[in-house]
Amino acid sequence: MGNSFNADEMIARFRERALAVKKRNLPPVGGDERQMFIKQAEEDFRDFSMVSDATASWEDEGVLVLRIDLRPPSQ
């Protein structure tokens, strides 16, 4: 991917996706479908947020490494 790929820009796009999920309106569905939609939105937000918090680095001449610290914040 070399020069044409910018990991920081990718991480920023995931941050935008996480915000978009947070703002997503619920469709006019009820019951089980509503619960499935809510569950999917929660999973999308979690996944996008995790990647948006990543620190990117390049290793071994072409391996993109995303480092995500899952430890709880320091108190």
N, C-alpha and C positions, 0 to 999 in steps of 0.2 A: 504494500500500500504506500509505503514511503512518503514522499512529499505531498501527495494529494490527500492524505488522511490526517485529520487533526483530532486527536483524542479529546482535547479540552472542549472542542466544539460538539463532539458526540455527547460528552457528559452534560453540557449545557442543554442539549436537546432532550436528554432524559429528565433534567430538572423541569423543563417546560412541560413535558408529558405528565410528570407527577402533579404539577399545578393544574393542568387541564383535567386530570382525573378528579382532583379535589373539587373543581368547579362544575363537573359534569352533572347535568340534570337527570333525575330519575325518569325513565319513560313511564307512560301510563300503563303499568302492568301491576298485577297484584299476586298475592299468594306466593307459591313456590318460585315463580319466575322473578318476582321482585327480590326475594332472598338471594337467588342465584346472581342477579345483577349486582346487588350490594356486595356480595362476597367477591365477585370478580373485580369490582371497583377497588375494594380494599386490597386485594392481591396486586392489582396493577399499580396502585399508589405505593405500596411497600416495595415492590420490585423496582419501579422507576426511581423512587427515592434512594434506594440503596445504591444504584448505579450512579445517581447524581451526586452522591457523597464520595465517590471513588476518587482515588489518586491514580493517575495513569503513568505508566513508564514503559519504555521499550527495552526488551532484553533479547539477547542472542540474535542480534541483527534481524529483527522482524517479528518478534513475539510481543504483542500488546498485553501488558499485565495491568489489571485493574485491582487495586488494593482497597478493600472495604473493611474498615474497622467496625466490628459488630459489638465491641465491648460497650457496656453502659457508660454514659458520660461520667467524668470525675465529679465527685461531690465537693 
